[in-house]
């Protein structure tokens, strides 16, 4: 009988943070690296795979620059293998730009140090996105190594091809038995003894048999030599020689992931193709309800992604074309710090580590907002002189298509009344929300000493602009005048409405009337509250639950109406149990106040819903639910560059316990950007905060969005939805009192209703909603209104035009990704994509691109692949398109 072949790969899996701090990891990694470098110099290490990421190396070199030349030598010679990622990512709620920049930054470090690993390696991520093949292929990556997410229902072997909906393809090699199942036994010399078990207590021999069963190369399997936070293993060739001589059944060979993937392509038989995401709970936990852990932090991260993607990068690109240099350093710093906070276990950790993640995420948010504000300020102080003596107000459109902007804006003037004139001198109507008289003189304890000539007025308004062209700005003149054209919000007692919707409360709750479709949804929005016996990794229903509903029927409601928007404000209180013991006894003894605001903007098909829920209880879950009227077999949820169709009631729910799956295959799913129910009509939910959804009720008619989960620990054992050992450390439970979320938990959601499901239109509606206001008023009354305004700044030597148009994509039947300045050339890189599973119009580039050389390229922007005209060719189904516009 032929010997079995074990392909040994020397590695570590390195978490940047976990139950330990970033500083713990940095210190340990420093000493591990010193040990590894000595091992290479002494010839005791052949090669080492650095977990597919570069962030630990970046940190090490920051502290130990003296070792850079030797590390560069090792990387260049293929001995120390790094990249292509910057850090191990969350595969479902990291946006497309987060994934792209994670790879871009990892490749940037790898290139600097001499060699880029083209094996995408995510050994511990909790499942994998449908879009990964299309993203990875754009970086020239064809091989992908994973552990979690594959199950028997997919009908795959350990090795298979994975396809996105654009037919991009990657080879996937799955470590079904884990990435360190026999490492310790191998090091200890006990590999072939009965006591050799992995971290789940499973016999190593049985795990090898599992691998052989699923391998597409007969009698061959991968034997990883490394584990979480492990240092190097010295003298592996000698240990391999020891085991090869000790027994006849298995031959151990030292190899690399690159060589093994090549071996699979040459020798693998009957490799199947999987078209879809990888999210099975059969052999490994994927923590399907992890996406609502510390929802407050995930809300911050979502905002960082949106500002960088839809506002700062387009703004920087536009202003670069005017001579204000694109700042790669700020963009790189922001993305690098953000993606290091979006690891596969982000915000599911100890309170100390969660506080670090929150602090670092806030730092990214502050950096992005400061850069955005500085650039807008620089434009405002560098404008050519206008016709009027005014306080110039510059408004920016950072999306590449025509749009009117309706936005709340803060205006500062010397007198209480003012006009706003557009670029043609036409007065614009606006609505005043509130006006405050303030003083910008020096504060004194004795009020007699205050300079009362320093009074000014701060006025919050709602302004509807005239139409902007794609990625552009306009200057509006704010002029003090007594005959200004403005209105006030009017209080009303019946409903809010625009041309599309009418929304009101009746005795049963909230009613949404879609006037266009002739659809009326009763009890359209409600709150669900239930117990949660889970931990930081997973929600788990308690043995004795009490599920409560508030249909908002007893809440207090007010309606405010203006020409530009209408606002419905809802305030109420639920009475709920304080904790699980009170819930078990059905005692509702704690108030949970809530405040919800529903906004309808003029001419908009989007209903904006925001607010907060003030939590004073423990061990429970709170969801906002949107009601449908029909049974749903599937949900249609947005991915990084497309959408995925998921079963609302997976058939595996009936068998998972009997077959001893690692986790319940619950229909709780990640909410990256939008999710839709599709039947007689399509109702889509957009998010700027919450990251988890589930279709509920007996017929799965309603979409429940998790606002927050309240739990008290990291790592409980034997949960109803996750039996067995704790996740995290298998022998310890960490208390996390801050994860009880006892505070006002904010949320920002929206819905839209359409007759049919059009993935491009839905995504574009989401992007319109996700892109926040961008404006700056030049004024000297209050320099603290935007803190960066305090800094003295020189205007540009050459005045800027008062109106400028950069790039517009006309007739695009697809979606805007972003636009950036190339890392490698004086060119702009525009990312667009087609969400549909059919071809669509590529659009026409207008503005700056006129007369420029335009190419379709890849993510590395190294190859000018296809020369195109301003009328872009049709996009293929699911295509992610990278367009290079040479400056």
VENZI-V715212 format. One record per pair of residues at least 4 apart in sequence whose ideal C-beta (glycine too) atoms are under 7 Angstrom apart, sorted by the first residue. I is the first residue (numbers start at 1). J is the second residue. If there is no record, write none. Layout:
((I;J) (I;J))
This chain:
((2;219) (3;249) (3;250) (3;251) (4;212) (4;219) (4;249) (4;250) (5;219) (5;220) (5;251) (5;253) (6;221) (6;223) (6;250) (6;251) (6;252) (6;253) (7;220) (7;222) (7;223) (7;253) (7;255) (7;260) (8;223) (8;225) (8;236) (8;240) (8;252) (8;253) (8;254) (8;255) (9;49) (9;222) (9;224) (9;225) (9;255) (9;256) (9;257) (10;47) (10;48) (10;49) (10;225) (10;226) (10;233) (10;236) (11;49) (11;51) (11;224) (11;225) (11;226) (12;51) (12;226) (12;230) (13;51) (13;123) (13;124) (13;179) (13;226) (13;227) (13;228) (14;29) (14;51) (14;56) (14;229) (15;25) (15;228) (15;229) (16;22) (16;25) (16;55) (16;56) (16;87) (16;340) (16;343) (17;21) (17;22) (17;25) (17;349) (17;353) (17;356) (18;345) (18;349) (18;353) (19;349) (19;350) (19;353) (19;714) (19;728) (19;729) (19;734) (20;24) (20;25) (21;352) (21;353) (21;356) (22;26) (22;356) (23;27) (24;28) (25;29) (26;30) (26;59) (27;31) (28;32) (28;229) (29;33) (29;56) (29;60) (30;34) (30;60) (30;63) (30;64) (31;35) (32;36) (32;231) (33;37) (33;60) (34;38) (35;39) (35;231) (35;232) (36;40) (36;45) (36;48) (36;232) (37;41) (37;67) (37;70) (38;42) (39;44) (39;45) (39;232) (39;234) (40;45) (40;74) (40;79) (44;234) (44;235) (45;232) (45;234) (46;236) (46;237) (46;254) (47;79) (47;81) (47;256) (48;80) (48;81) (48;232) (49;81) (49;256) (49;257) (50;57) (50;80) (50;81) (50;82) (51;121) (52;83) (52;85) (52;117) (52;119) (52;120) (52;121) (52;122) (53;85) (53;86) (53;87) (53;88) (53;106) (54;58) (54;82) (54;83) (54;86) (54;106) (54;109) (54;110) (55;59) (55;86) (55;87) (55;340) (56;60) (57;61) (57;82) (57;109) (58;62) (58;109) (59;63) (60;64) (61;65) (61;68) (67;71) (68;72) (69;73) (70;74) (71;75) (71;80) (71;113) (72;76) (72;113) (72;114) (73;77) (74;79) (74;80) (75;80) (75;82) (75;113) (75;114) (75;115) (76;114) (76;115) (78;115) (81;117) (81;256) (82;110) (82;113) (82;117) (83;106) (83;107) (83;109) (83;110) (83;116) (83;117) (84;103) (84;106) (84;107) (84;110) (84;116) (84;117) (84;118) (84;120) (84;139) (84;141) (85;89) (85;102) (85;103) (85;106) (86;102) (86;105) (86;106) (86;336) (86;339) (87;102) (87;339) (87;340) (87;343) (88;122) (88;124) (88;125) (88;343) (88;344) (89;94) (89;99) (89;102) (89;125) (89;339) (89;342) (89;343) (89;344) (90;94) (90;342) (90;343) (90;344) (90;346) (91;122) (91;125) (91;127) (91;128) (91;129) (92;127) (92;129) (92;670) (92;672) (93;291) (93;298) (93;670) (93;672) (93;691) (94;98) (94;99) (94;342) (95;305) (95;309) (95;640) (95;672) (96;100) (96;640) (96;641) (96;817) (97;101) (97;305) (97;308) (97;309) (97;818) (98;102) (98;305) (98;338) (98;339) (98;342) (99;103) (99;135) (99;640) (100;104) (100;135) (100;859) (101;105) (101;335) (101;339) (102;106) (102;339) (103;107) (103;139) (104;108) (104;859) (105;109) (105;332) (105;335) (105;336) (106;110) (107;111) (107;116) (107;139) (108;112) (109;113) (110;115) (110;116) (110;117) (111;116) (118;140) (118;141) (118;143) (119;143) (119;145) (119;257) (119;258) (119;261) (120;136) (120;141) (120;143) (120;144) (121;145) (121;257) (122;128) (122;146) (123;145) (123;146) (123;147) (123;175) (123;179) (124;147) (124;344) (125;148) (125;344) (126;148) (126;286) (126;287) (126;290) (126;344) (127;148) (127;149) (127;277) (127;278) (127;279) (127;286) (128;132) (128;146) (128;149) (128;277) (128;278) (129;277) (129;639) (129;640) (130;164) (130;276) (130;277) (130;639) (130;642) (130;644) (131;135) (131;164) (131;639) (131;640) (131;641) (131;642) (132;136) (132;144) (132;170) (133;137) (133;162) (133;163) (133;164) (133;168) (133;169) (133;170) (134;138) (134;164) (134;166) (134;168) (134;641) (134;878) (134;880) (135;640) (135;880) (136;141) (136;144) (136;170) (137;141) (137;168) (138;858) (138;859) (138;880) (138;882) (139;859) (139;860) (140;858) (140;860) (142;170) (142;171) (143;170) (143;171) (143;261) (144;162) (144;170) (144;171) (144;172) (145;173) (145;257) (146;172) (146;174) (147;174) (147;175) (147;178) (147;179) (147;284) (148;284) (148;286) (149;278) (149;279) (149;280) (149;286) (150;154) (150;156) (150;174) (150;176) (150;278) (150;280) (150;283) (151;280) (151;282) (151;283) (152;282) (153;280) (153;652) (154;274) (154;280) (155;272) (156;160) (156;272) (156;274) (157;214) (157;215) (157;216) (157;271) (157;272) (158;173) (158;174) (158;176) (158;211) (158;214) (158;215) (158;216) (159;171) (159;172) (159;173) (159;216) (159;264) (159;268) (159;271) (160;172) (160;271) (160;272) (160;273) (160;274) (161;169) (161;171) (161;271) (161;273) (162;170) (162;172) (162;274) (163;167) (163;168) (163;169) (163;273) (163;275) (164;168) (164;878) (165;642) (165;837) (165;877) (165;878) (166;876) (166;877) (166;878) (166;879) (166;880) (171;261) (171;264) (171;265) (173;260) (173;261) (173;264) (175;179) (175;222) (175;224) (176;210) (176;211) (176;214) (176;283) (177;181) (177;207) (177;210) (177;211) (178;198) (179;224) (180;224) (180;226) (180;227) (181;198) (181;204) (181;207) (182;186) (182;191) (182;196) (182;204) (182;223) (183;187) (183;224) (183;225) (183;226) (183;227) (183;230) (184;188) (185;190) (185;191) (185;196) (185;204) (186;191) (186;225) (186;239) (187;233) (190;195) (190;196) (191;196) (191;204) (191;243) (192;247) (196;203) (196;204) (197;201) (197;202) (197;203) (197;204) (198;202) (198;204) (198;207) (199;730) (200;725) (202;206) (202;207) (204;208) (205;209) (206;210) (207;211) (208;212) (208;221) (209;213) (210;214) (211;215) (211;221) (212;219) (212;221) (215;220) (215;221) (216;264) (216;268) (216;269) (216;270) (216;271) (217;264) (217;267) (217;268) (222;260) (223;252) (225;233) (225;236) (226;230) (235;239) (236;240) (236;254) (237;241) (237;254) (238;242) (239;243) (240;244) (240;252) (240;254) (241;245) (242;246) (243;247) (243;252) (244;251) (244;252) (255;259) (255;260) (256;260) (257;261) (258;262) (259;263) (260;264) (261;265) (262;266) (263;267) (264;268) (277;644) (279;286) (281;285) (281;286) (281;288) (281;661) (281;662) (281;663) (281;664) (281;665) (282;661) (282;662) (283;662) (284;662) (285;662) (285;663) (285;722) (285;727) (286;663) (287;537) (287;538) (287;727) (288;666) (288;668) (289;538) (289;539) (289;666) (289;668) (289;692) (290;348) (290;537) (290;538) (291;670) (291;671) (291;691) (291;692) (292;539) (292;691) (292;692) (292;706) (292;708) (292;709) (293;347) (293;348) (293;536) (293;709) (294;298) (294;347) (294;354) (294;739) (295;299) (295;690) (295;691) (295;706) (295;707) (295;708) (295;745) (296;300) (296;745) (297;301) (297;347) (297;354) (297;357) (297;358) (297;361) (298;302) (298;347) (298;691) (299;303) (299;689) (299;746) (300;304) (300;358) (300;361) (300;362) (300;365) (301;305) (301;338) (301;341) (301;342) (301;361) (302;306) (302;688) (302;689) (303;307) (303;365) (304;308) (304;338) (304;361) (304;364) (304;365) (304;368) (305;309) (306;310) (306;688) (306;770) (306;772) (307;311) (307;312) (307;368) (307;369) (307;372) (307;772) (308;312) (308;313) (308;334) (308;335) (308;368) (309;313) (309;818) (310;314) (310;398) (310;399) (310;767) (310;770) (310;771) (310;818) (311;315) (311;372) (311;398) (311;771) (311;772) (311;774) (312;316) (312;368) (312;371) (312;372) (313;317) (313;331) (313;818) (313;819) (313;820) (314;318) (314;398) (314;471) (314;818) (314;819) (315;319) (315;372) (315;375) (315;396) (315;398) (315;774) (316;320) (316;326) (316;327) (316;375) (316;821) (317;326) (317;819) (317;820) (317;821) (317;828) (318;471) (318;806) (319;324) (319;375) (319;379) (320;324) (320;325) (320;326) (320;821) (321;806) (321;848) (322;800) (322;804) (324;375) (324;378) (326;821) (327;331) (327;371) (328;332) (328;821) (328;823) (329;333) (330;334) (330;367) (330;371) (331;335) (332;336) (333;337) (333;367) (334;338) (334;364) (334;367) (334;368) (335;339) (336;340) (337;341) (337;360) (337;363) (337;364) (338;342) (338;361) (338;364) (341;346) (341;357) (341;360) (341;361) (342;346) (345;349) (346;357) (347;354) (347;357) (348;536) (348;537) (348;714) (349;353) (349;354) (349;536) (349;714) (350;354) (350;714) (350;734) (350;736) (351;355) (351;736) (351;737) (351;738) (352;356) (353;357) (354;358) (354;738) (355;359) (356;360) (357;361) (358;362) (359;363) (360;364) (361;365) (362;366) (363;367) (364;368) (365;369) (366;370) (367;371) (368;372) (369;373) (370;374) (370;788) (371;375) (372;376) (372;774) (373;377) (373;786) (373;788) (374;378) (374;788) (375;379) (376;380) (376;394) (376;396) (376;774) (376;776) (377;381) (377;776) (377;788) (377;789) (377;793) (378;382) (378;793) (379;383) (379;394) (379;473) (379;800) (380;392) (380;394) (380;776) (380;778) (381;778) (381;793) (381;795) (382;795) (382;796) (382;799) (382;800) (383;392) (383;475) (383;799) (383;800) (383;802) (384;799) (384;800) (384;801) (384;802) (386;390) (386;392) (386;475) (386;477) (386;802) (387;425) (388;421) (388;477) (388;479) (390;477) (390;478) (390;479) (391;412) (391;413) (391;478) (391;777) (391;778) (391;779) (392;475) (392;477) (392;778) (393;420) (393;476) (393;478) (393;775) (393;777) (394;473) (394;475) (394;775) (394;776) (395;405) (395;465) (395;473) (395;474) (395;476) (395;775) (396;473) (396;774) (396;775) (397;403) (397;405) (397;468) (397;470) (397;471) (397;472) (398;471) (398;771) (398;774) (399;403) (399;470) (399;471) (399;767) (399;771) (399;816) (400;470) (400;471) (400;807) (400;808) (400;809) (400;816) (401;470) (401;808) (401;809) (402;467) (402;468) (402;469) (402;470) (403;468) (404;464) (404;465) (404;466) (404;467) (405;465) (405;468) (406;462) (406;464) (406;564) (406;565) (406;601) (406;602) (407;463) (407;773) (408;433) (408;460) (408;462) (409;461) (409;463) (409;775) (410;458) (410;460) (410;785) (411;418) (411;459) (411;461) (411;478) (411;777) (412;456) (412;458) (412;777) (412;779) (412;781) (412;782) (413;418) (413;456) (413;457) (413;478) (413;480) (414;456) (414;480) (415;457) (415;480) (416;435) (416;457) (417;480) (417;481) (417;482) (417;484) (418;478) (418;479) (418;480) (418;481) (418;484) (419;427) (419;479) (419;481) (419;484) (419;485) (420;427) (420;428) (420;430) (420;463) (420;476) (420;478) (421;425) (421;426) (421;427) (421;476) (421;477) (421;479) (422;426) (422;428) (422;466) (422;476) (423;474) (423;475) (423;802) (423;803) (427;485) (428;463) (429;485) (429;486) (429;487) (429;563) (430;461) (430;462) (430;463) (430;486) (431;461) (431;462) (431;486) (431;487) (431;488) (431;489) (431;562) (431;563) (431;564) (432;459) (432;461) (432;486) (432;488) (433;460) (433;461) (433;462) (433;489) (434;460) (435;457) (435;459) (436;458) (437;455) (437;457) (438;456) (438;458) (439;450) (439;454) (439;455) (440;454) (440;456) (440;781) (440;782) (441;450) (441;451) (441;454) (442;451) (444;449) (444;450) (456;781) (462;562) (462;564) (462;565) (464;564) (464;602) (468;472) (468;474) (469;805) (469;808) (470;807) (470;808) (470;809) (470;847) (471;806) (471;807) (471;808) (472;804) (472;805) (472;806) (473;804) (474;803) (475;802) (475;803) (478;777) (487;562) (487;563) (489;560) (489;561) (489;562) (490;561) (491;558) (491;559) (491;560) (492;559) (492;561) (493;559) (494;504) (494;559) (495;502) (495;503) (495;504) (495;559) (496;503) (496;559) (496;561) (496;566) (496;567) (496;568) (496;600) (497;501) (497;502) (497;503) (497;566) (497;600) (498;566) (498;600) (498;601) (498;602) (498;603) (498;604) (499;603) (500;514) (500;515) (500;516) (500;605) (501;512) (501;513) (501;514) (501;515) (501;600) (501;607) (502;513) (502;515) (503;510) (503;511) (503;512) (503;568) (503;598) (503;600) (504;511) (505;509) (505;510) (505;552) (505;557) (506;511) (507;553) (508;522) (508;523) (508;551) (508;553) (509;523) (509;526) (509;551) (509;552) (509;553) (510;523) (510;524) (510;525) (510;552) (511;520) (511;521) (511;522) (511;524) (512;521) (512;524) (513;520) (514;519) (514;753) (517;681) (517;753) (517;755) (519;681) (519;753) (521;627) (521;629) (523;551) (523;627) (524;626) (524;627) (525;552) (525;609) (525;624) (525;626) (526;549) (526;550) (526;551) (526;552) (526;625) (527;549) (527;550) (527;574) (527;594) (527;622) (527;624) (528;547) (528;549) (528;623) (528;625) (528;704) (529;548) (529;574) (529;576) (529;620) (529;622) (530;545) (530;547) (530;620) (530;621) (531;541) (531;542) (531;545) (531;546) (531;580) (531;583) (531;619) (531;620) (532;539) (532;540) (532;619) (532;620) (532;621) (532;709) (532;710) (532;711) (533;540) (533;541) (533;542) (533;580) (533;619) (533;719) (533;720) (534;538) (534;539) (534;540) (534;711) (534;719) (535;711) (535;713) (535;714) (535;715) (535;716) (536;711) (536;714) (536;736) (536;739) (537;727) (538;719) (538;721) (538;722) (539;621) (539;668) (539;709) (540;719) (540;720) (540;721) (540;722) (541;545) (541;720) (541;721) (542;580) (542;583) (544;583) (544;584) (545;583) (546;577) (546;583) (546;586) (548;574) (548;576) (550;572) (550;574) (552;570) (552;572) (554;572) (555;570) (555;571) (555;572) (556;571) (556;572) (557;568) (557;569) (557;570) (558;569) (559;568) (560;566) (560;567) (561;566) (564;601) (564;602) (565;599) (565;600) (565;601) (565;602) (566;600) (567;597) (567;599) (568;598) (569;597) (570;596) (571;595) (572;594) (573;591) (573;592) (573;593) (574;592) (575;588) (575;591) (576;588) (576;590) (576;592) (576;617) (576;620) (577;582) (577;583) (577;587) (577;588) (577;589) (577;590) (577;617) (578;582) (578;589) (578;590) (578;617) (578;618) (579;583) (579;617) (579;618) (579;619) (580;584) (580;619) (581;585) (582;587) (582;589) (590;616) (590;617) (591;616) (592;613) (592;614) (592;615) (592;616) (592;617) (593;614) (594;611) (594;613) (594;614) (595;611) (595;612) (596;609) (596;611) (597;610) (597;611) (598;607) (598;609) (599;608) (600;604) (600;607) (605;752) (605;765) (606;750) (606;752) (606;765) (606;769) (607;750) (607;751) (607;752) (608;750) (609;749) (609;750) (609;751) (610;747) (610;748) (611;747) (612;744) (612;745) (612;746) (613;622) (613;707) (613;745) (614;744) (615;708) (615;710) (615;741) (615;742) (615;743) (615;745) (616;742) (617;710) (618;710) (618;712) (618;740) (619;710) (619;711) (619;712) (620;710) (621;706) (621;709) (622;707) (622;708) (623;704) (623;705) (623;706) (623;707) (624;705) (624;707) (624;747) (624;749) (625;696) (625;702) (625;703) (625;704) (626;683) (626;685) (626;702) (626;703) (626;751) (627;701) (627;702) (628;632) (628;677) (628;683) (628;701) (628;702) (629;701) (630;679) (630;680) (630;701) (631;699) (631;700) (631;701) (632;648) (632;677) (632;679) (632;695) (632;700) (632;701) (633;647) (633;648) (634;645) (634;646) (634;647) (634;648) (635;646) (635;648) (635;669) (635;675) (635;677) (635;695) (636;643) (636;645) (636;675) (636;676) (636;678) (636;757) (637;643) (637;644) (637;646) (637;669) (637;671) (637;675) (638;643) (638;672) (638;673) (638;674) (638;675) (638;763) (638;766) (639;643) (639;644) (639;672) (641;833) (641;880) (642;835) (642;878) (643;759) (643;835) (646;669) (647;667) (648;667) (648;695) (648;700) (649;653) (649;667) (649;700) (650;665) (650;667) (652;656) (652;665) (653;665) (655;659) (656;661) (656;664) (656;665) (661;665) (663;721) (663;722) (664;721) (664;722) (666;721) (667;694) (667;695) (668;692) (668;694) (669;693) (669;694) (670;691) (670;692) (671;675) (671;687) (671;690) (671;691) (671;692) (671;693) (671;705) (673;686) (673;687) (673;766) (674;684) (674;685) (674;686) (674;762) (674;763) (674;766) (675;685) (675;693) (675;703) (676;682) (676;683) (676;684) (676;757) (676;762) (677;682) (677;683) (677;703) (678;682) (678;757) (681;753) (681;754) (681;755) (682;753) (682;754) (682;756) (682;757) (683;751) (683;753) (684;751) (684;752) (684;762) (685;703) (685;705) (685;749) (685;751) (686;749) (686;750) (686;766) (686;769) (687;691) (687;749) (688;748) (688;770) (689;746) (689;747) (689;748) (689;749) (690;705) (690;706) (690;707) (690;747) (690;749) (692;706) (693;703) (693;704) (693;705) (694;704) (695;700) (695;702) (695;703) (696;700) (696;702) (696;704) (697;701) (697;702) (705;749) (707;745) (707;747) (708;741) (708;745) (710;740) (710;741) (711;739) (712;735) (712;736) (712;737) (712;739) (712;740) (713;733) (713;734) (713;735) (713;736) (714;728) (714;734) (714;736) (715;726) (715;727) (715;728) (715;729) (715;732) (715;733) (715;734) (716;726) (716;733) (717;724) (717;725) (717;726) (718;723) (718;724) (719;723) (725;730) (726;730) (726;733) (741;745) (750;769) (752;765) (754;758) (758;762) (759;763) (759;835) (759;836) (760;764) (760;813) (760;814) (760;815) (760;834) (760;835) (760;836) (760;840) (761;765) (762;766) (763;767) (763;815) (763;835) (764;768) (764;815) (765;769) (766;770) (767;771) (767;815) (767;816) (783;789) (783;790) (784;790) (785;789) (796;800) (805;847) (806;847) (806;848) (807;819) (807;845) (807;847) (807;848) (807;849) (808;846) (808;847) (809;832) (809;843) (809;845) (810;843) (810;844) (810;846) (811;841) (811;843) (811;844) (812;832) (812;841) (812;842) (812;843) (813;840) (813;841) (814;832) (814;833) (814;834) (814;840) (814;875) (815;832) (815;833) (815;835) (816;832) (817;831) (817;832) (817;833) (818;831) (819;828) (819;829) (819;830) (820;829) (821;828) (822;827) (822;828) (822;829) (822;861) (823;861) (824;861) (824;862) (825;861) (826;887) (827;884) (827;885) (827;886) (827;887) (828;885) (828;887) (829;861) (829;882) (829;884) (830;883) (830;885) (831;882) (832;881) (832;883) (833;879) (833;880) (833;881) (834;840) (834;875) (834;877) (834;878) (834;879) (836;840) (836;877) (837;877) (837;878) (838;877) (839;874) (839;875) (839;876) (839;877) (840;874) (840;875) (841;874) (842;872) (842;873) (842;874) (842;875) (843;872) (844;870) (844;871) (844;872) (845;849) (845;854) (845;870) (845;872) (849;854) (849;870) (849;885) (850;870) (852;885) (852;886) (853;886) (854;868) (854;869) (854;870) (854;883) (854;885) (855;864) (855;865) (855;866) (855;867) (855;868) (855;884) (856;865) (856;866) (856;868) (856;881) (856;882) (856;883) (857;861) (857;863) (857;864) (857;865) (857;882) (857;884) (858;863) (858;865) (858;882) (859;882) (861;884) (864;884) (868;872) (868;873) (875;879) (875;881))
